């Protein structure tokens, strides 16, 4: 794929990513690190009835997150806070060394991101972890000059998609549309139409990715465009009915848009499969109309633990227990899982480092991360090879469906790849 075309479509996918947010891995690397920890860190950890407390020299990382402006997600900070305490107080930190997290709230503007990055550099962080920050691309040059890698889960900016100094534990942004096409093709669907805003980015996404992917996968696809400022969901639903497509919906919609879109399709009598991006609040928003709707995520979810593999079930249950113990029962089924998981995965990555842990060592460890079993997610490879030069560590999505009893059921036994 060409870098320029890939970057063009990011703005189209941002609504999906904002919702796609919706733990210690059992890979060989993790086991080896744990064994080394047991043997080598007796002087830097304290074993208690509650677990192993890290008491060595702290590893300082930065954490930046939108908590003001048009998009505020404080739950991502909470997930990071709870995970940090869990790693430090229960798991013995990173080979006996605790995380020290310097946190900085942003408002989504480039200026606030730059301010946070400058603070991180002054405080000697070895990596910057993003909850979500819409303006963080502006800080990339500063981090590059300082030799500090940028980490995160979902690529919230075009620059971070292909920056050599960026590493994202979640699925590549441009994988979402292709994975959805492949999922429906595997389900025997022949014709698909997604609703996308009538903007240049949507046309680039359609022409550069969706149409070629549909041809390669063997389904007939079309994009139905709408006025981004004033979508008429009733007209769009009527179009899906008149076209007679087997599956319709959107891979790029907010929770509010998903609710309006699904309601319109139901009211129009549409009988095909309905896809609603990564919208997991449909039952709350529209009740019975949500039955049968498909959604996606790049990790296993707490609302359907039993469908996950045994090891992932254990991780999800541990996450639920830790969050509840920390007083955050209300955030268990939400985006806090992403940042909690990222800290556990980062612990496994850093546990492979022998010697000093600085920005260069963290970058080298990330580039050497291959087939690492991430916390509540798939195996990840972070050397930018998953999608040519892309900073994402995997390209797979799980798909879910709202059941008759309004529960959410996992429909795929494994991750569906969003690459062709």
VONUVO-148550 format. One record per residue (C-alpha): residue number from 1; x, y, z. Coordinates in steps of 0.05 Angstrom, whole numbers, m for minus. Layout:
# VONUVO-148550
@num: NUM | px: X | py: Y | pz: Z
...
# end
This chain:
# VONUVO-148550
@num: 1 | px: 0 | py: 0 | pz: 0
@num: 2 | px: 22 | py: 71 | pz: m11
@num: 3 | px: 36 | py: 113 | pz: 49
@num: 4 | px: 1 | py: 175 | pz: 22
@num: 5 | px: m64 | py: 138 | pz: 7
@num: 6 | px: m63 | py: 103 | pz: 74
@num: 7 | px: m55 | py: 169 | pz: 110
@num: 8 | px: m112 | py: 200 | pz: 71
@num: 9 | px: m164 | py: 153 | pz: 98
@num: 10 | px: m148 | py: 161 | pz: 172
@num: 11 | px: m197 | py: 218 | pz: 182
@num: 12 | px: m253 | py: 173 | pz: 157
@num: 13 | px: m235 | py: 119 | pz: 206
@num: 14 | px: m226 | py: 162 | pz: 268
@num: 15 | px: m298 | py: 153 | pz: 291
@num: 16 | px: m288 | py: 78 | pz: 289
@num: 17 | px: m223 | py: 85 | pz: 327
@num: 18 | px: m253 | py: 128 | pz: 381
@num: 19 | px: m301 | py: 70 | pz: 396
@num: 20 | px: m255 | py: 12 | pz: 383
@num: 21 | px: m231 | py: 17 | pz: 452
@num: 22 | px: m271 | py: m26 | pz: 449
@num: 23 | px: m72 | py: m185 | pz: 615
@num: 24 | px: m3 | py: m215 | pz: 629
@num: 25 | px: 13 | py: m255 | pz: 567
@num: 26 | px: 31 | py: m329 | pz: 567
@num: 27 | px: 82 | py: m329 | pz: 512
@num: 28 | px: 152 | py: m358 | pz: 516
@num: 29 | px: 181 | py: m288 | pz: 525
@num: 30 | px: 135 | py: m275 | pz: 584
@num: 31 | px: 151 | py: m341 | pz: 618
@num: 32 | px: 225 | py: m331 | pz: 609
@num: 33 | px: 221 | py: m260 | pz: 637
@num: 34 | px: 182 | py: m285 | pz: 698
@num: 35 | px: 233 | py: m340 | pz: 711
@num: 36 | px: 290 | py: m289 | pz: 707
@num: 37 | px: 251 | py: m243 | pz: 754
@num: 38 | px: 245 | py: m299 | pz: 806
@num: 39 | px: 320 | py: m313 | pz: 803
@num: 40 | px: 350 | py: m244 | pz: 797
@num: 41 | px: 307 | py: m193 | pz: 833
@num: 42 | px: 303 | py: m218 | pz: 905
@num: 43 | px: 335 | py: m153 | pz: 928
@num: 44 | px: 287 | py: m108 | pz: 891
@num: 45 | px: 219 | py: m141 | pz: 906
@num: 46 | px: 180 | py: m155 | pz: 968
@num: 47 | px: 135 | py: m216 | pz: 971
@num: 48 | px: 71 | py: m206 | pz: 1010
@num: 49 | px: 5 | py: m244 | pz: 1017
@num: 50 | px: m23 | py: m197 | pz: 964
@num: 51 | px: 32 | py: m210 | pz: 912
@num: 52 | px: 101 | py: m185 | pz: 895
@num: 53 | px: 116 | py: m111 | pz: 906
@num: 54 | px: 170 | py: m79 | pz: 862
@num: 55 | px: 220 | py: m38 | pz: 901
@num: 56 | px: 276 | py: m27 | pz: 851
@num: 57 | px: 295 | py: 35 | pz: 812
@num: 58 | px: 232 | py: 62 | pz: 777
@num: 59 | px: 222 | py: 59 | pz: 702
@num: 60 | px: 194 | py: 127 | pz: 684
@num: 61 | px: 143 | py: 131 | pz: 627
@num: 62 | px: 96 | py: 186 | pz: 605
@num: 63 | px: 21 | py: 178 | pz: 596
@num: 64 | px: m19 | py: 229 | pz: 556
@num: 65 | px: m94 | py: 228 | pz: 548
@num: 66 | px: m151 | py: 273 | pz: 524
@num: 67 | px: m189 | py: 297 | pz: 585
@num: 68 | px: m216 | py: 363 | pz: 558
@num: 69 | px: m240 | py: 394 | pz: 494
@num: 70 | px: m288 | py: 360 | pz: 446
@num: 71 | px: m266 | py: 290 | pz: 464
@num: 72 | px: m253 | py: 269 | pz: 536
@num: 73 | px: m238 | py: 198 | pz: 558
@num: 74 | px: m216 | py: 198 | pz: 631
@num: 75 | px: m232 | py: 123 | pz: 636
@num: 76 | px: m169 | py: 110 | pz: 596
@num: 77 | px: m129 | py: 144 | pz: 650
@num: 78 | px: m164 | py: 102 | pz: 703
@num: 79 | px: m146 | py: 38 | pz: 666
@num: 80 | px: m73 | py: 60 | pz: 664
@num: 81 | px: m73 | py: 78 | pz: 738
@num: 82 | px: m103 | py: 12 | pz: 760
@num: 83 | px: m56 | py: m28 | pz: 716
@num: 84 | px: 5 | py: 10 | pz: 742
@num: 85 | px: m13 | py: m5 | pz: 814
@num: 86 | px: m28 | py: m78 | pz: 796
@num: 87 | px: 39 | py: m87 | pz: 761
@num: 88 | px: 79 | py: m53 | pz: 816
@num: 89 | px: 43 | py: m82 | pz: 876
@num: 90 | px: 23 | py: m151 | pz: 852
@num: 91 | px: 68 | py: m173 | pz: 795
@num: 92 | px: 136 | py: m147 | pz: 818
@num: 93 | px: 140 | py: m92 | pz: 765
@num: 94 | px: 188 | py: m103 | pz: 708
@num: 95 | px: 241 | py: m151 | pz: 734
@num: 96 | px: 234 | py: m120 | pz: 802
@num: 97 | px: 230 | py: m48 | pz: 779
@num: 98 | px: 165 | py: m9 | pz: 787
@num: 99 | px: 134 | py: 36 | pz: 736
@num: 100 | px: 132 | py: 109 | pz: 753
@num: 101 | px: 81 | py: 142 | pz: 707
@num: 102 | px: 83 | py: 216 | pz: 693
@num: 103 | px: 12 | py: 234 | pz: 670
@num: 104 | px: m9 | py: 294 | pz: 629
@num: 105 | px: m79 | py: 312 | pz: 608
@num: 106 | px: m90 | py: 344 | pz: 539
@num: 107 | px: m149 | py: 376 | pz: 504
@num: 108 | px: m136 | py: 346 | pz: 435
@num: 109 | px: m99 | py: 406 | pz: 408
@num: 110 | px: m28 | py: 402 | pz: 380
@num: 111 | px: m6 | py: 455 | pz: 430
@num: 112 | px: m28 | py: 415 | pz: 491
@num: 113 | px: 6 | py: 353 | pz: 463
@num: 114 | px: 71 | py: 391 | pz: 453
@num: 115 | px: 67 | py: 417 | pz: 523
@num: 116 | px: 59 | py: 347 | pz: 551
@num: 117 | px: 116 | py: 319 | pz: 510
@num: 118 | px: 162 | py: 374 | pz: 533
@num: 119 | px: 144 | py: 357 | pz: 605
@num: 120 | px: 158 | py: 284 | pz: 593
@num: 121 | px: 226 | py: 298 | pz: 563
@num: 122 | px: 245 | py: 342 | pz: 622
@num: 123 | px: 225 | py: 286 | pz: 670
@num: 124 | px: 268 | py: 234 | pz: 636
@num: 125 | px: 215 | py: 185 | pz: 611
@num: 126 | px: 238 | py: 125 | pz: 569
@num: 127 | px: 173 | py: 120 | pz: 530
@num: 128 | px: 108 | py: 159 | pz: 521
@num: 129 | px: 44 | py: 118 | pz: 525
@num: 130 | px: m19 | py: 148 | pz: 495
@num: 131 | px: m88 | py: 135 | pz: 522
@num: 132 | px: m117 | py: 176 | pz: 466
@num: 133 | px: m94 | py: 243 | pz: 443
@num: 134 | px: m121 | py: 272 | pz: 379
@num: 135 | px: m64 | py: 322 | pz: 374
@num: 136 | px: m6 | py: 278 | pz: 392
@num: 137 | px: 23 | py: 277 | pz: 321
@num: 138 | px: 51 | py: 346 | pz: 337
@num: 139 | px: 96 | py: 315 | pz: 390
@num: 140 | px: 128 | py: 263 | pz: 345
@num: 141 | px: 187 | py: 306 | pz: 322
@num: 142 | px: 205 | py: 324 | pz: 393
@num: 143 | px: 203 | py: 252 | pz: 415
@num: 144 | px: 245 | py: 230 | pz: 356
@num: 145 | px: 298 | py: 282 | pz: 372
@num: 146 | px: 299 | py: 258 | pz: 445
@num: 147 | px: 303 | py: 185 | pz: 426
@num: 148 | px: 237 | py: 168 | pz: 461
@num: 149 | px: 186 | py: 122 | pz: 428
@num: 150 | px: 112 | py: 137 | pz: 425
@num: 151 | px: 67 | py: 78 | pz: 445
@num: 152 | px: m8 | py: 68 | pz: 445
@num: 153 | px: m65 | py: 23 | pz: 425
@num: 154 | px: m104 | py: 57 | pz: 368
@num: 155 | px: m73 | py: 104 | pz: 317
@num: 156 | px: m109 | py: 169 | pz: 329
@num: 157 | px: m67 | py: 210 | pz: 281
@num: 158 | px: m43 | py: 202 | pz: 210
@num: 159 | px: 30 | py: 215 | pz: 230
@num: 160 | px: 29 | py: 159 | pz: 281
@num: 161 | px: 6 | py: 109 | pz: 229
@num: 162 | px: 72 | py: 108 | pz: 194
@num: 163 | px: 122 | py: 139 | pz: 241
@num: 164 | px: 184 | py: 96 | pz: 252
@num: 165 | px: 186 | py: 118 | pz: 325
@num: 166 | px: 113 | py: 97 | pz: 339
@num: 167 | px: 87 | py: 29 | pz: 363
@num: 168 | px: 13 | py: 13 | pz: 372
@num: 169 | px: m10 | py: m51 | pz: 406
@num: 170 | px: m80 | py: m49 | pz: 374
@num: 171 | px: m104 | py: m65 | pz: 303
@num: 172 | px: m82 | py: m20 | pz: 246
@num: 173 | px: m134 | py: 34 | pz: 231
@num: 174 | px: m140 | py: 15 | pz: 158
@num: 175 | px: m153 | py: m58 | pz: 176
@num: 176 | px: m223 | py: m45 | pz: 203
@num: 177 | px: m259 | py: m38 | pz: 136
@num: 178 | px: m224 | py: m97 | pz: 103
@num: 179 | px: m235 | py: m143 | pz: 163
@num: 180 | px: m310 | py: m128 | pz: 162
@num: 181 | px: m314 | py: m146 | pz: 88
@num: 182 | px: m277 | py: m211 | pz: 101
@num: 183 | px: m321 | py: m228 | pz: 160
@num: 184 | px: m384 | py: m222 | pz: 119
@num: 185 | px: m355 | py: m259 | pz: 61
@num: 186 | px: m339 | py: m316 | pz: 108
@num: 187 | px: m412 | py: m313 | pz: 131
@num: 188 | px: m435 | py: m324 | pz: 59
@num: 189 | px: m455 | py: m253 | pz: 45
@num: 190 | px: m450 | py: m233 | pz: m29
@num: 191 | px: m468 | py: m159 | pz: m31
@num: 192 | px: m448 | py: m105 | pz: 19
@num: 193 | px: m459 | py: m30 | pz: 23
@num: 194 | px: m428 | py: 15 | pz: 77
@num: 195 | px: m452 | py: 85 | pz: 93
@num: 196 | px: m394 | py: 135 | pz: 94
@num: 197 | px: m391 | py: 212 | pz: 96
@num: 198 | px: m385 | py: 244 | pz: 27
@num: 199 | px: m314 | py: 270 | pz: 37
@num: 200 | px: m249 | py: 261 | pz: 0
@num: 201 | px: m222 | py: 215 | pz: 54
@num: 202 | px: m281 | py: 168 | pz: 46
@num: 203 | px: m273 | py: 165 | pz: m29
@num: 204 | px: m199 | py: 151 | pz: m20
@num: 205 | px: m214 | py: 96 | pz: 30
@num: 206 | px: m266 | py: 65 | pz: m17
@num: 207 | px: m223 | py: 69 | pz: m79
@num: 208 | px: m157 | py: 51 | pz: m47
@num: 209 | px: m179 | py: m3 | pz: 1
@num: 210 | px: m251 | py: m26 | pz: 3
@num: 211 | px: m262 | py: m38 | pz: m71
@num: 212 | px: m196 | py: m74 | pz: m83
@num: 213 | px: m207 | py: m115 | pz: m19
@num: 214 | px: m278 | py: m134 | pz: m40
@num: 215 | px: m253 | py: m157 | pz: m108
@num: 216 | px: m198 | py: m199 | pz: m77
@num: 217 | px: m244 | py: m228 | pz: m24
@num: 218 | px: m300 | py: m243 | pz: m74
@num: 219 | px: m358 | py: m198 | pz: m53
@num: 220 | px: m394 | py: m143 | pz: m88
@num: 221 | px: m385 | py: m77 | pz: m52
@num: 222 | px: m408 | py: m5 | pz: m58
@num: 223 | px: m404 | py: 57 | pz: m13
@num: 224 | px: m467 | py: 98 | pz: m3
@num: 225 | px: m444 | py: 169 | pz: 13
@num: 226 | px: m481 | py: 218 | pz: 57
@num: 227 | px: m475 | py: 291 | pz: 79
@num: 228 | px: m428 | py: 288 | pz: 138
@num: 229 | px: m460 | py: 351 | pz: 169
@num: 230 | px: m531 | py: 326 | pz: 163
@num: 231 | px: m539 | py: 251 | pz: 150
@num: 232 | px: m609 | py: 230 | pz: 131
@num: 233 | px: m611 | py: 160 | pz: 158
@num: 234 | px: m681 | py: 147 | pz: 133
@num: 235 | px: m659 | py: 160 | pz: 62
@num: 236 | px: m597 | py: 118 | pz: 71
@num: 237 | px: m638 | py: 61 | pz: 100
@num: 238 | px: m687 | py: 65 | pz: 42
@num: 239 | px: m627 | py: 60 | pz: m6
@num: 240 | px: m603 | py: m4 | pz: 28
@num: 241 | px: m673 | py: m33 | pz: 21
@num: 242 | px: m680 | py: m13 | pz: m52
@num: 243 | px: m610 | py: m38 | pz: m69
@num: 244 | px: m627 | py: m105 | pz: m37
@num: 245 | px: m557 | py: m114 | pz: m8
@num: 246 | px: m544 | py: m172 | pz: 39
@num: 247 | px: m506 | py: m129 | pz: 91
@num: 248 | px: m507 | py: m55 | pz: 106
@num: 249 | px: m486 | py: m6 | pz: 159
@num: 250 | px: m421 | py: 31 | pz: 173
@num: 251 | px: m349 | py: 18 | pz: 192
@num: 252 | px: m342 | py: 91 | pz: 212
@num: 253 | px: m396 | py: 117 | pz: 259
@num: 254 | px: m402 | py: 145 | pz: 329
@num: 255 | px: m447 | py: 112 | pz: 382
@num: 256 | px: m501 | py: 164 | pz: 369
@num: 257 | px: m497 | py: 154 | pz: 293
@num: 258 | px: m499 | py: 78 | pz: 302
@num: 259 | px: m563 | py: 84 | pz: 342
@num: 260 | px: m596 | py: 128 | pz: 290
@num: 261 | px: m571 | py: 86 | pz: 232
@num: 262 | px: m595 | py: 19 | pz: 261
@num: 263 | px: m662 | py: 49 | pz: 281
@num: 264 | px: m672 | py: 75 | pz: 210
@num: 265 | px: m655 | py: 8 | pz: 179
@num: 266 | px: m703 | py: m28 | pz: 225
@num: 267 | px: m758 | py: 23 | pz: 212
@num: 268 | px: m748 | py: 17 | pz: 137
@num: 269 | px: m758 | py: m58 | pz: 141
@num: 270 | px: m687 | py: m75 | pz: 120
@num: 271 | px: m678 | py: m151 | pz: 125
@num: 272 | px: m603 | py: m158 | pz: 114
@num: 273 | px: m545 | py: m162 | pz: 162
@num: 274 | px: m530 | py: m96 | pz: 198
@num: 275 | px: m460 | py: m75 | pz: 218
@num: 276 | px: m449 | py: m19 | pz: 269
@num: 277 | px: m375 | py: m5 | pz: 273
@num: 278 | px: m348 | py: m15 | pz: 344
@num: 279 | px: m412 | py: 11 | pz: 376
@num: 280 | px: m425 | py: m28 | pz: 440
@num: 281 | px: m479 | py: 17 | pz: 470
@num: 282 | px: m534 | py: m2 | pz: 422
@num: 283 | px: m574 | py: m43 | pz: 472
@num: 284 | px: m573 | py: 16 | pz: 521
@num: 285 | px: m592 | py: 65 | pz: 466
@num: 286 | px: m644 | py: 29 | pz: 424
@num: 287 | px: m663 | py: m35 | pz: 461
@num: 288 | px: m693 | py: m91 | pz: 420
@num: 289 | px: m676 | py: m57 | pz: 354
@num: 290 | px: m604 | py: m76 | pz: 368
@num: 291 | px: m618 | py: m151 | pz: 364
@num: 292 | px: m578 | py: m183 | pz: 309
@num: 293 | px: m531 | py: m124 | pz: 298
@num: 294 | px: m457 | py: m140 | pz: 288
@num: 295 | px: m400 | py: m100 | pz: 319
@num: 296 | px: m324 | py: m110 | pz: 324
@num: 297 | px: m265 | py: m100 | pz: 370
@num: 298 | px: m190 | py: m116 | pz: 368
@num: 299 | px: m191 | py: m153 | pz: 435
@num: 300 | px: m234 | py: m203 | pz: 474
@num: 301 | px: m288 | py: m169 | pz: 516
@num: 302 | px: m313 | py: m173 | pz: 587
@num: 303 | px: m386 | py: m179 | pz: 567
@num: 304 | px: m373 | py: m248 | pz: 535
@num: 305 | px: m316 | py: m278 | pz: 574
@num: 306 | px: m337 | py: m350 | pz: 561
@num: 307 | px: m325 | py: m345 | pz: 486
@num: 308 | px: m252 | py: m326 | pz: 495
@num: 309 | px: m196 | py: m378 | pz: 496
@num: 310 | px: m182 | py: m405 | pz: 566
@num: 311 | px: m120 | py: m362 | pz: 577
@num: 312 | px: m158 | py: m299 | pz: 555
@num: 313 | px: m216 | py: m317 | pz: 601
@num: 314 | px: m167 | py: m318 | pz: 659
@num: 315 | px: m140 | py: m250 | pz: 639
@num: 316 | px: m209 | py: m219 | pz: 631
@num: 317 | px: m232 | py: m246 | pz: 699
@num: 318 | px: m168 | py: m220 | pz: 732
@num: 319 | px: m180 | py: m152 | pz: 700
@num: 320 | px: m252 | py: m151 | pz: 726
@num: 321 | px: m229 | py: m170 | pz: 795
@num: 322 | px: m173 | py: m118 | pz: 797
@num: 323 | px: m218 | py: m63 | pz: 772
@num: 324 | px: m273 | py: m80 | pz: 822
@num: 325 | px: m222 | py: m83 | pz: 879
@num: 326 | px: m199 | py: m14 | pz: 858
@num: 327 | px: m270 | py: 13 | pz: 863
@num: 328 | px: m284 | py: 18 | pz: 788
@num: 329 | px: m339 | py: m33 | pz: 777
@num: 330 | px: m375 | py: 19 | pz: 734
@num: 331 | px: m317 | py: 21 | pz: 684
@num: 332 | px: m306 | py: m54 | pz: 676
@num: 333 | px: m346 | py: m60 | pz: 611
@num: 334 | px: m312 | py: m3 | pz: 574
@num: 335 | px: m250 | py: 29 | pz: 547
@num: 336 | px: m209 | py: 24 | pz: 611
@num: 337 | px: m193 | py: m47 | pz: 589
@num: 338 | px: m150 | py: m20 | pz: 532
@num: 339 | px: m102 | py: 20 | pz: 574
@num: 340 | px: m100 | py: m33 | pz: 628
@num: 341 | px: m81 | py: m85 | pz: 576
@num: 342 | px: m29 | py: m40 | pz: 544
@num: 343 | px: 8 | py: m34 | pz: 610
@num: 344 | px: 9 | py: m109 | pz: 619
@num: 345 | px: 34 | py: m119 | pz: 548
@num: 346 | px: 86 | py: m65 | pz: 557
@num: 347 | px: 111 | py: m100 | pz: 620
@num: 348 | px: 123 | py: m163 | pz: 580
@num: 349 | px: 160 | py: m125 | pz: 526
@num: 350 | px: 205 | py: m88 | pz: 575
@num: 351 | px: 219 | py: m152 | pz: 614
@num: 352 | px: 261 | py: m176 | pz: 555
@num: 353 | px: 311 | py: m119 | pz: 563
@num: 354 | px: 377 | py: m137 | pz: 594
@num: 355 | px: 416 | py: m78 | pz: 624
@num: 356 | px: 396 | py: m5 | pz: 623
@num: 357 | px: 326 | py: 14 | pz: 603
@num: 358 | px: 326 | py: 78 | pz: 563
@num: 359 | px: 290 | py: 103 | pz: 501
@num: 360 | px: 336 | py: 65 | pz: 454
@num: 361 | px: 329 | py: 1 | pz: 493
@num: 362 | px: 253 | py: 6 | pz: 494
@num: 363 | px: 252 | py: 18 | pz: 419
@num: 364 | px: 298 | py: m41 | pz: 406
@num: 365 | px: 254 | py: m86 | pz: 450
@num: 366 | px: 192 | py: m64 | pz: 412
@num: 367 | px: 225 | py: m77 | pz: 345
@num: 368 | px: 245 | py: m146 | pz: 369
@num: 369 | px: 174 | py: m162 | pz: 393
@num: 370 | px: 149 | py: m218 | pz: 348
@num: 371 | px: 89 | py: m263 | pz: 362
@num: 372 | px: 81 | py: m238 | pz: 433
@num: 373 | px: 15 | py: m259 | pz: 464
@num: 374 | px: m15 | py: m192 | pz: 484
@num: 375 | px: m61 | py: m184 | pz: 544
@num: 376 | px: m134 | py: m200 | pz: 524
@num: 377 | px: m112 | py: m192 | pz: 451
@num: 378 | px: m78 | py: m230 | pz: 395
@num: 379 | px: m5 | py: m245 | pz: 384
@num: 380 | px: 30 | py: m181 | pz: 364
@num: 381 | px: 91 | py: m164 | pz: 322
@num: 382 | px: 115 | py: m93 | pz: 329
@num: 383 | px: 171 | py: m86 | pz: 278
@num: 384 | px: 125 | py: m48 | pz: 229
@num: 385 | px: 119 | py: m108 | pz: 184
@num: 386 | px: 46 | py: m127 | pz: 197
@num: 387 | px: 24 | py: m76 | pz: 145
@num: 388 | px: 82 | py: m46 | pz: 105
@num: 389 | px: 113 | py: 7 | pz: 148
@num: 390 | px: 52 | py: 14 | pz: 192
@num: 391 | px: 62 | py: 25 | pz: 267
@num: 392 | px: 7 | py: m23 | pz: 288
@num: 393 | px: 28 | py: m89 | pz: 319
@num: 394 | px: m30 | py: m129 | pz: 289
@num: 395 | px: m87 | py: m125 | pz: 239
@num: 396 | px: m141 | py: m170 | pz: 267
@num: 397 | px: m212 | py: m158 | pz: 291
@num: 398 | px: m262 | py: m200 | pz: 329
@num: 399 | px: m336 | py: m195 | pz: 311
@num: 400 | px: m395 | py: m196 | pz: 358
@num: 401 | px: m471 | py: m198 | pz: 352
@num: 402 | px: m527 | py: m174 | pz: 397
@num: 403 | px: m570 | py: m235 | pz: 417
@num: 404 | px: m645 | py: m242 | pz: 428
@num: 405 | px: m635 | py: m234 | pz: 503
@num: 406 | px: m595 | py: m169 | pz: 489
@num: 407 | px: m529 | py: m200 | pz: 510
@num: 408 | px: m468 | py: m195 | pz: 464
@num: 409 | px: m440 | py: m259 | pz: 435
@num: 410 | px: m372 | py: m268 | pz: 401
@num: 411 | px: m384 | py: m294 | pz: 330
@num: 412 | px: m313 | py: m309 | pz: 308
@num: 413 | px: m269 | py: m361 | pz: 341
@num: 414 | px: m207 | py: m321 | pz: 325
@num: 415 | px: m185 | py: m253 | pz: 297
@num: 416 | px: m205 | py: m237 | pz: 225
@num: 417 | px: m146 | py: m205 | pz: 188
@num: 418 | px: m158 | py: m138 | pz: 156
@num: 419 | px: m104 | py: m146 | pz: 104
@num: 420 | px: m106 | py: m172 | pz: 33
# end
